Amino acid sequence: MAAYRTVVVGTDGSDSSMAAVDRAASVAADSAATLVIGCAYYPADKEQVEKASDVLRDEAYQVVGSAPAEDTLRTARERAVKAGATDVETVPVVGEPVDSLRKVVKEHSADLLVVGNRGLNTLAGRILGSVPSEVARKTGVDVLIVHTT
């Protein structure tokens, strides 16, 4: 199998997702691949804030509005460079995490998606699905689920 050319990783600023960024950066460095870091967020109008809060509960503050997303992406880029990635792009995407990651994978013709395992071991994750399990089923590229918890 040839080395990966484009690696996408999603982050929401959580420790779990930043561990996935670290791993994705290592894979990208080892493969001389482009690393694309995506961060889904919701616009800051009242209706969208309520929607984000319904989905993300206490963690909605991390992804509501573009400013937190830009801060998250800046931090993730710094971590990725420290982990050895040399060609790093960042992409803020309006929308829900799964759809946003799928969009970034498609738009960048990625051949690997890296996500943290957070959510896989929760009751809600087992019943309703989680970002890692949803992208693994729906993305159509290799998915590396990093054990971060």
Phi, psi and chi 1 to 4 in degrees:
 res  aa     phi    psi   chi1   chi2   chi3   chi4
   1 MET       -  135.0  176.8  177.4 -176.7      -
   2 ALA   -71.0  157.8      -      -      -      -
   3 ALA   -65.5  156.2      -      -      -      -
   4 TYR   -68.4  144.2  -66.8  110.3      -      -
   5 ARG   -99.9  -39.0  -65.5  178.7  -42.4  -86.5
   6 THR  -136.4  123.2  -55.4      -      -      -
   7 VAL  -112.9  128.9  177.0      -      -      -
   8 VAL  -110.1  138.3  168.9      -      -      -
   9 VAL  -134.3  140.9   62.1      -      -      -
  10 GLY  -102.5  144.7      -      -      -      -
  11 THR  -140.4  146.2 -176.7      -      -      -
  12 ASP  -119.5    8.9   60.5    6.2      -      -
  13 GLY    92.7   -9.0      -      -      -      -
  14 SER   -72.0  159.6   66.1      -      -      -
  15 ASP   -58.2  -40.6  -69.7  -18.2      -      -
  16 SER   -60.4  -47.4  175.4      -      -      -
  17 SER   -71.0  -30.0   72.0      -      -      -
  18 MET   -71.1  -31.0  -72.4  -61.5 -178.5      -
  19 ALA   -65.0  -36.8      -      -      -      -
  20 ALA   -65.8  -37.9      -      -      -      -
  21 VAL   -60.4  -45.5  168.2      -      -      -
  22 ASP   -57.2  -46.7  -65.7  -17.4      -      -
  23 ARG   -66.7  -43.1 -179.8   64.7   56.0   86.3
  24 ALA   -61.2  -39.1      -      -      -      -
  25 ALA   -64.1  -39.9      -      -      -      -
  26 SER   -64.2  -43.6  -66.3      -      -      -
  27 VAL   -63.3  -45.3  170.3      -      -      -
  28 ALA   -61.2  -43.0      -      -      -      -
  29 ALA   -62.7  -45.5      -      -      -      -
  30 ASP   -63.6  -29.3  -70.2  -13.8      -      -
  31 SER   -99.7   -1.4  -59.5      -      -      -
  32 ALA    54.8   39.3      -      -      -      -
  33 ALA   -97.1  160.1      -      -      -      -
  34 THR   -76.2  135.9  -61.5      -      -      -
  35 LEU  -107.2  124.2  176.1   63.1      -      -
  36 VAL  -113.0  119.4 -179.3      -      -      -
  37 ILE  -103.4  120.8  -54.1  169.2      -      -
  38 GLY  -109.5  147.7      -      -      -      -
  39 CYS  -138.2  116.2 -179.4      -      -      -
  40 ALA   -80.9  143.1      -      -      -      -
  41 TYR  -150.0  165.0   72.6   93.8      -      -
  42 TYR  -110.3  139.3  -65.8   93.1      -      -
  43 PRO   -57.3  158.8  -21.7   31.7      -      -
  44 ALA   -90.3   17.9      -      -      -      -
  45 ASP   -76.3  160.3   68.2   48.1      -      -
  46 LYS   -56.9  -45.4 -176.3  178.8  179.1 -170.1
  47 GLU   -62.9  -42.5 -179.0  179.5  -33.9      -
  48 GLN   -69.5  -35.8  -67.4  -63.3  -32.1      -
  49 VAL   -62.1  -43.2  169.4      -      -      -
  50 GLU   -63.4  -40.6  -70.8  171.9    2.5      -
  51 LYS   -63.2  -44.6 -178.3  177.6  179.7 -177.1
  52 ALA   -62.5  -41.9      -      -      -      -
  53 SER   -63.9  -36.8  -65.0      -      -      -
  54 ASP   -63.5  -40.5  -72.8  -14.8      -      -
  55 VAL   -80.1  -44.4  173.0      -      -      -
  56 LEU  -104.6   -7.5  -59.4  170.8      -      -
  57 ARG    53.2 -123.9  -65.6  177.4 -174.0   65.3
  58 ASP   -67.7  -16.1  -66.0  -21.2      -      -
  59 GLU   -95.2    5.4  -64.6  177.0   -0.7      -
  60 ALA   -60.8  -31.3      -      -      -      -
  61 TYR   -58.5  -23.6   75.7   91.4      -      -
  62 GLN   -74.6  -24.3  -66.3  176.5  -26.4      -
  63 VAL  -128.9   11.9  -65.1      -      -      -
  64 VAL   -94.7  121.2  175.9      -      -      -
  65 GLY    86.9  157.2      -      -      -      -
  66 SER   -78.5  -25.7   61.8      -      -      -
  67 ALA   -60.9  -48.7      -      -      -      -
  68 PRO   -61.7  -36.3  -23.2   33.3      -      -
  69 ALA   -64.6  -43.6      -      -      -      -
  70 GLU   -63.3  -40.9  -67.3  -68.0  -15.1      -
  71 ASP   -62.7  -43.9  -71.8  -16.4      -      -
  72 THR   -61.3  -44.5  -64.7      -      -      -
  73 LEU   -65.8  -37.7  -71.6  168.7      -      -
  74 ARG   -62.5  -45.9 -172.1  172.5   18.0  -94.6
  75 THR   -63.2  -43.5  -60.4      -      -      -
  76 ALA   -63.4  -41.5      -      -      -      -
  77 ARG   -60.0  -45.2  174.8 -168.3  -75.0  -84.1
  78 GLU   -59.9  -43.9  -69.0  168.5    2.6      -
  79 ARG   -63.3  -42.4  -73.3 -179.0   70.7  127.0
  80 ALA   -62.8  -42.0      -      -      -      -
  81 VAL   -64.6  -42.7  169.2      -      -      -
  82 LYS   -61.7  -30.9  -77.1 -177.2 -175.8  176.8
  83 ALA   -84.1   -1.9      -      -      -      -
  84 GLY   112.4   -6.6      -      -      -      -
  85 ALA   -69.9  136.7      -      -      -      -
  86 THR  -110.3  -25.8   56.4      -      -      -
  87 ASP  -116.6   95.8 -176.6    6.4      -      -
  88 VAL  -121.6  128.3 -178.5      -      -      -
  89 GLU  -117.6  149.7  -60.8  176.1   27.2      -
  90 THR  -122.5  144.4   58.7      -      -      -
  91 VAL  -139.1  108.2 -177.3      -      -      -
  92 PRO   -80.8  136.4   26.3  -28.3      -      -
  93 VAL  -132.2  127.4 -175.7      -      -      -
  94 VAL   -75.5  125.3  174.7      -      -      -
  95 GLY   140.4 -174.6      -      -      -      -
  96 GLU   -77.2  152.8  -57.9 -147.2   14.8      -
  97 PRO   -55.8  -48.1  -27.2   35.3      -      -
  98 VAL   -63.9  -49.9  172.1      -      -      -
  99 ASP   -63.1  -37.4  -69.0  -21.9      -      -
 100 SER   -65.5  -44.3  -64.1      -      -      -
 101 LEU   -64.4  -41.6  -75.0  173.3      -      -
 102 ARG   -60.5  -40.4  -69.3  177.5   67.1 -154.5
 103 LYS   -63.7  -45.4  179.9  178.6  178.6 -179.1
 104 VAL   -64.0  -43.1  173.1      -      -      -
 105 VAL   -57.8  -47.7  164.8      -      -      -
 106 LYS   -66.2  -48.3 -176.8  176.3 -179.0 -180.0
 107 GLU   -64.8  -26.3  -72.1  178.8   -5.6      -
 108 HIS  -105.4    7.5  -71.4   84.2      -      -
 109 SER    49.0   45.7  -59.2      -      -      -
 110 ALA   -70.2  151.6      -      -      -      -
 111 ASP  -116.6    1.7   41.2    9.4      -      -
 112 LEU  -148.5  135.1  176.9   66.1      -      -
 113 LEU  -118.0  130.5  173.1   62.0      -      -
 114 VAL  -114.8  130.2  179.5      -      -      -
 115 VAL  -138.6  155.9  -66.8      -      -      -
 116 GLY   -79.0  161.0      -      -      -      -
 117 ASN   -85.8   -1.0   70.4  -39.8      -      -
 118 ARG   -53.0  132.6 -175.9  173.4  174.0 -165.6
 119 GLY   102.2  -22.8      -      -      -      -
 120 LEU   -70.3  -27.5  -73.7  175.8      -      -
 121 ASN  -101.7    9.6  -66.1  -38.4      -      -
 122 THR   -93.3  156.9   65.3      -      -      -
 123 LEU   -60.8  -45.6  178.5   59.7      -      -
 124 ALA   -61.2  -39.4      -      -      -      -
 125 GLY   -63.7  -39.1      -      -      -      -
 126 ARG   -71.4  -36.0  -70.7 -167.6  -58.1  -91.7
 127 ILE   -84.0  -48.0  -66.1  171.8      -      -
 128 LEU   -96.7  -13.9  -57.4  173.4      -      -
 129 GLY    95.3  161.7      -      -      -      -
 130 SER  -138.7  171.4   63.7      -      -      -
 131 VAL   -57.0  -50.3  171.1      -      -      -
 132 PRO   -58.7  -45.5  -22.4   31.9      -      -
 133 SER   -71.3  -36.0   62.7      -      -      -
 134 GLU   -65.6  -47.1  -73.7  -70.4  -52.7      -
 135 VAL   -67.9  -33.3  -64.2      -      -      -
 136 ALA   -62.6  -36.0      -      -      -      -
 137 ARG   -80.4  -32.3  -74.4 -164.5  -36.5 -101.7
 138 LYS  -109.3  -10.5  -64.7 -179.6  177.8  179.5
 139 THR   -83.8  -36.5  -55.9      -      -      -
 140 GLY    84.7   10.3      -      -      -      -
 141 VAL  -128.6  170.8  -60.9      -      -      -
 142 ASP   -59.4  140.8  -70.1   -7.3      -      -
 143 VAL  -126.9  125.6  176.8      -      -      -
 144 LEU  -104.2  116.1  172.0   60.6      -      -
 145 ILE   -99.3  113.2  -60.4  174.0      -      -
 146 VAL   -88.4  127.4  178.0      -      -      -
 147 HIS   -75.0  109.9  -75.4  -84.6      -      -
 148 THR  -117.3   -7.0   59.5      -      -      -
 149 THR  -124.0      -   54.3      -      -      -
